Amino acid sequence: MDIRKLTLHKIDISKNIAEKIEIDISKETIIEYVDNLVNEILDSPNKRMYRFKNGDTQVKSSLIKLVAQDSEVDKIILHNAERLLEKELNANEQLKSKRLNVKIQKGSLLHLHFVEDDVDKILVCKVEHDEYLNELNFDKNNGLNTKKKVFKSFLMFLDSSSIYLNDKNNSKYWWDDFLELEQVNNDNENTEKSVHKIMVIVDSYKKEFLLDGTLLRNAIIGHFKSNENFNLTELLDSVVESYTPINQNFPLKKISERVNKLALDSSFDNQFVIVQQKVNKRIVNKIRLGSGLYLSIEDFVKNLDEILRPFSDNQGNQGITIISEEAYEFVNQMKK
């Protein structure tokens, strides 16, 4: 990796200040930090593809000058830092006006131009940094902490103009207001395709594992229905891998691996804003119980694992028990 330019600016919305932090890029620790940072972004399943809006936008123009090593590049990058400060102040005011108990995360803006495998690449990200005391003179110094978080990142390959963003919160002030990007895949397409492809995986095991397949499917639908934003890693961690199978032979690990591989599927992004109408389009689940007999689940059902239970008796009969007053009243009429 050949680092051509690296700058770091502290963004302090409490003091309304964007100021440069001096970084010595000759140090091996910086090279290692940047290398790990780039690998973390590229390896993350939670990227989303974007492109610049039409026109001569500020950040796009600044990156061209960054690569060209314009004589005014330091001033240009400072303007970017001041732009982010302005957008964060506006976003913070919007959060206050909505009376949300949420604040913009404190951090610094990192600009990096580097060459790797003969390809120019640009990284712009919001990172945590530390203030610490120098052991020799006890002055306060600033530094990057390799163990702390990257909040938001922008990575661009100049040979193909491919742009990747990694932001768990999908903050519009970052990708729209600050970077002036637009999404390659819209949220409608992302929602419909992700629900469909995840359900195809789960449904492929329903014939052999009817109950577990139905319960896991319901849990995934519940995740889509109860969240504003989709994040593939979060779905895997909190729903798929957290599911406790009824049947010990249910291939949960295989399902998890297949869902995880969807991170490589370019037809939809791994994080986006969920469009509920598109979830509803794919939500109906019909389960064949016998010839001409089906159980239809038309929405997310809370505590479905307590409503549907496996049934077997000493005579070898097997089936499903449905805990429902409505179902009981219906069936009980047959005995009258």
Buried (B, 14 or more C-beta within 10 A) or exposed (E): EEBBBBBBBBBBBEEEEBBBBEBEBEEEEBBEBBBEBBEEBEEBBBBBBBEBEEEEEBBBEBBEBBBEEEEEBEEBBBBBBBBBBBBBBEBBEEBEEEEEEEEBBBBBBBBBBBBEEEEBBBBBBBBBBEEEEEEEEEEEEBBBEEEEEBBBBBBBBBEEEBBBBBBBEBBBBBBBBBBBBEBBBEBEBBBBBBBBBBBEBBBBBBEEBBBBBBBBBBBBBBBBBEBEBBBBBBBBEBBBBEBEBBBEEBBBEEBBEBBBEBBEEEEBBBBBBBBEEBBBEBBEBEBEEEEEEEBEBEBBBEEBBEBBEEEEEEEEEEEBEBEEEEEEEEEEEEEE
